Amino acid sequence: MATEVSDVFQVKAQIVVEGLKLVWPKDFTQVEINCDNAMLNDTIQNGFASISYITEVRLIHEWYTKDWKVKFRHVLRESNKVVDVVGKLNQLIILTNPSRYVRRLLEEDVHSSLHEEAFI
């Protein structure tokens, strides 16, 4: 069980690293990362990433401290429908012009996420 949790944590961290690598060359000055792994968010936001034994988490810290503003936000898994759909493909997918179906899921995620914040 502990190995499963650690593996999931490491995979989520790797996904965040890959996302940061993708957006850095586009010269964004602000990036928001919505992640459904509360433990990863806490690790990053509380400054423990730089001393983590997990390489991917230390990499997140390196990207986080570059010359841009990165905000990590926890979202419930239920508010992450697009990730649930494309995540089953086990590959990185970049949606530059998402279909109506994906846009609808994104809108539902945003609405659900905003509703979620209202009750926190």
N, C-alpha and C positions, 0 to 999 in steps of 0.2 A: 504493500500500500504506500509506504513512504517513497519508494522508488517511482511509483506512478505520479504522485504529487510533484516530486522533484522534476520528472520528465516533462510534465505539463507546464510547470513553471519555466523550465528552460526553453521549451518550444515557444511559449508566449513571449519570452524575452527576445528570442531570435527574431520573431516576427516584428517586434518593435524596432530592433536594430535595422532590419532590412528596410522597414518603412522610413526610418530616419535617413538611411543611406540614399534612398530614392528621392526624397524631397530636398536634401541639402543642396544639390547642384542647381536646383530651380530658384535659389536665392530667396526663399521665404524668410521673413524675419520673425514670424510667429507660426507655431505649429501646435495643434491640439491633438493629443493621442487619447482616444477613448479605448479603454481596456477593461475587459470583464474579470480580470484577475486582481482582486483587491490587494493580495499580498505583494504582487509585483509593483503596483502603484505605491503602496506604503514604503516599500524598500527604496524606490527612487526618490520619493518626496521627502523622506525622513533622513536622507543623506547616507544611507547604508550601502548604496550601490558601489561606491568607490572601494569598499572593503569586502565586497562579496566574493565568495569562493567560486561563483558561477561566472565564467568568462563573458557570457552574453550580457549579464547585468552590469559588469564593469564597462563593457562597450557602450551600453546605454548611457552610463554616467559620462563617458568621454564625449558622446554626441550631444548630450544634454548641456554640457558646459561650453559648447561652441558659442559663437557670436550670434545667438538668436534666442527667442523666448519659446520654451517648450513647456506646454501645460499638459499634465497627465490628469485624466478624469476617469473615475470609475463609473462604468455603466453595467447595469444588470445584463446577464446573458440574454434575457428575454428582449432587451433593447438593442440587440446586436444581430438582427435577422440576416443582414447581408453577409456578415462573416460566417454565420451558420451555413448559408447556402454555398458560398464559394469556398469555404474552408474544407468542405468535403472533397474537393478536387485535389488536395494535397500539392498545390503549386501556387506560386505567386501570380495574381491576376491584377492587372492595372486597368481600371475602367475609366478611360478618357471620355467616352460618350456612352454612359450606361443606358440600357434599354428602359422602356417605360416600366417594365416589371421591377427592375432593380431600383429605379428612381422611386417607385411607390414604396418599396421596402425601406429605402433610405429615409423617406418622409415619415414612415411609420416609426422607424428607429428614433428619429429626431423628436417626434411627438411623444413617444413613450419615454424617452430620456428626459425631456422637459417636464413631463408629468411626474416622473420619478424625483427630479430635483425639488419640485414643489412640496414634496412630503418629507424631505430630509431635514 
